[in-house]
Amino acid sequence: MRRVALNTAAAVTFVVMIFPVYWMVITAFKPTKDIQAETPSLFPLSPTLQHFETAMGAEGFWRFWANSLLVTAGAVLLALIVALLAAFAVSRMRWRGKGPFIVAVFAAQMAPWEALLVPMFIIARDTDLLDSLLMLTGVYFMITLPFTIVTLRGFLQAIPADLEEAALVDGCTRAVAFRRIVFPLLAPGLMATSLFGFITAWNEFAFVNVLIIKDQANRTLPVWLSSFRDVFGTDWGATMAAATMFALPALVLFLFLQRRVGAGMTAGAVKG
């Protein structure tokens, strides 16, 4: 009975969480008359790709899609490099200020990023970086960095230091030992952190609204989606098709990395 109750609760939770996504996708394939019908249908009776053609043919779709991909990939790659070095220094080296540094990283991880909207706007204004994709990439890097450091630190602590010491005894330098011994074992953790960092930066909405003001060509896709309308009002079919296209990269990346993600998150939770 306990197993039945748990499975039922899991199924209900799954349905509640997945239904809005399902409704978004089927709305993208429904003709406009079915979307506006008084009695909604759970399945598209006559599927169409017209809304996808409208969305992809809309002005700015591919530009904003490329902007989102550029700033997200740049921020995640930069965060992985910096976090990998920081996590290695924290988990493998002894240095003054190590404890306060770890506390600062955890504090940054727990802080609400929305509280930094005004300070980041002032910094961008004073450095003449408003309407800049470079500033947006830096902000996304700042958002994803603490989580990446915390996760990689836990993963590194789960890797026995004896492996590196054995390599050093065999004549390897610390850099060579890290590259040949530790780095391959870190692959699941790197994939896990890169996926969650990608999703965080890819879906971010608030900072774009604050930092991209005049040059609308530098907007990202979430902001464009919020203002996607035509002269007749909101085209819900095209909006849902654009939202489906927007969610596709994160979904594809997750399906590609799902096995590594599970291993990385589990190993990263052993210590830390």
N, C-alpha and C positions, 0 to 999 in steps of 0.2 A: 504493500500500500504506500509505503514511503517513496519507493521508486516511481510509482505511478504519479504521485503528487508532484514529485520533482520534475518528471518528464512533462507533465501537464503545464506546470508553471513555466518551464523552459519554452514549450511550444507557444503559449500565450504571449510571452515576452517577445519571442521571435516574430510572431504575426503582427504585434503592435508596432514593433520597430521597423519591420520591412514593408508594411502596407503603404506608408507615404511614398517610399521609393518605387514600389510597384505601381502606384497610381500615377506617379510622374511619368514612368516609362510608357504605360498603356495610353495615357493621354497624348503623348507624343505621336503615337501611331493612329489615334482616332481621327476621323474626319471632323471638320468644324461643326457640322450639324449634330453629330453624336456627342461632342463635348458640350454643346449648348442645349442638349435635350433635357426635358424636365425630369425624366427617369434615367439616371446614370446606369451604365452597364459595366460589369466587372471585367469584360473582355472586349477588345476591339472587334466589332462585327465585320467591318470592312477595312482592314489595315491600309494605311497609306504612308508614303514617304514624303508627302508634300511639305509637312512641317519641318522636316530636316532640311529640305532644299531651301525653304524660306529662311531658316535660322543660319545656315552656312552661307547663304547668299546675302545676308544682311550686312550693311556697311559696318566695318570694324570688327566683325566676329573673329576673323583669323588674326588680325593685328593684336586684339586683346588676348586671344588664346596664346599667341606667341609671347606676349608680355608676361602672362602668368607663368608660362613654362620657363622663361628666361630668369625671372627673379626667384622663382621657387628652386630651380636646379642650382643656381648660383649660391643661394643661401644655404641649401642643404649640403652642397659640396664643401663650402667654406666651413660650415659648422662641424662636419665630419673631420676635417683636417685639424682644426684647432682643438676640438674636443678629444680627439685621439691622443694628441700630444699632452693635453692637460690631464686626461685620465691616466695616462702612463706615468706622468710625473707624480700624481697623487697616490697611485697604487704601488709603485715600484721604487720611489725615491724618498729620501729623507731631506727635508729642507725647512727652514724657519718660516713660519706663517702658513704651514700646511693646514692646520686645524681651522683657523679663521677663513681660509680660502674655501674649504669644504662647506663651512657654515654659510658663507656668502652665496655659494652656488645653490645650496638648498633653499635659501631665502629667495633668491631670484626665481627659482622654479615655482615657489608657492605664491609669489606676488601676482596680483591681477594685472595683466598687461594693459587693460583699458585705462588704468590709472596713469599710464605713461603717454597717453595720447597728447596731452597738452605740452609736457616737456619735450617730446620728440618733435612736435610742430615748431616749438620755439628754436630748438637746435637746427632743424632744417631751414627755418627762415633766416636765422643769423648766419648760417654757413652757405646761404644761397643754393640750397639743395631741394627746395620745393619743386614739385612736378618732375622729380628725378627718379628714374628706375634704380640708380645706384643707391640712393637713400632708402628706397623701399627694400632693396636687397639687404642692406645693412640692418634694417629693422627686423626683417624675417630671420636673419642670422642671429640677432640678439634673442629673438623669441625661442628659437629651436636649440640654441647652444646649451642652456642649463640641463634640459632633459637629456641631451646627447651625452654630456659629461657624466651625469649620474648613472645612466644606463651602461656606458662603456666602462666606467669605473667598477661597477659590480661585475661585469663580465670579465674584466682583467683580473680581478681578485679571485675569480673562480679558476683561473689558469694557474697551475702550480709554477712557482718561481724557480723550482728545481730544473725545469726544462731549459730556462735561459741560462742558469748557472752551469749546467752541463755543456751547453753550447760555448759558453765563455771559456770553460776548461779546455775544450777541444780547439781553441784558438780563434773563435769568432769574436768580433767586436760586438759591443752592445747593439749598435745599429743593425749589423748583419744578423745577430741572434733574434732581434725583434722582427726583422723582415722575413726571415726564413722559418722561425719557430712560432712566434706569437701572432703575427699578422694573419697567417692562414687560419688559426684557431679563432680569430676574432671575426671571421666572415659572417657568421649568423648574427652576431651583435651589431655589426655595421649595417647589415641589411635591415634589421629590425628598426634601428634608430633612424636610418635614412627614410624608411617608409613612413614612420610616424611624423618625422620632420616634414616630409613632403606633403602629407595630408594637412598638417597644421598650416603651413605656408600657402598651400594651394587654395584652401578654403577661406583665408583671412579676408576680412571685409572692412573693418573699422579703420585701419591705418591708411588704406588706399583712399578712403573718403577724406581723411584729414590732410594727407601729404600730397595728393594729386588734386590740384584745385583748378588751375588755368589750362594746362596742357592736357586736354582730355584724351589725346592720342596715347598717353602713357598709363591709362587706366588698365586694370586687369579684368578678367572675365566676370568675377562675382559682382563687381560694380556695374559692369555693362548689363548683366542679367537683370539687375534691379531696376534698370531704366529702359528695358527692351520693350518698346511700344511702337505702334504704327499710328497713322492718322485716325484710325477708327477706334483706338483704345488699345487694350492689352490683347495681344494674340496669344491665347493660352496654349494652343497647340505648338506654335513656334517657340514660345518660352519654355515649355516642357522639353521640347526637342533640344534646345540649346542647353538646358540644364542637364539633360542626359549626356550630351556630348561633353559637357564640362566634367561630369562625374566619371567618364570613361577612363581617362588616364590613371586616376587613383585606383580604380577597380582592376584594371589590367595589371598595374604594378603589384597590387596586393595578391592577385591570383598567381603571379609569377614568383613572388617571394614568400608565399604563405607558409611553406614548410620551414624555411629559414627563420621567418619571423617568430614562429612558435618556439623553436629551439633557442633563438637569441634572447627572447624575453624571459624564458625559464632559467637559462644559465645566468643571465644578468641579475636575477633575483636571489641567487644563492647567498651573496654577501653584499654588504653595502647599505 
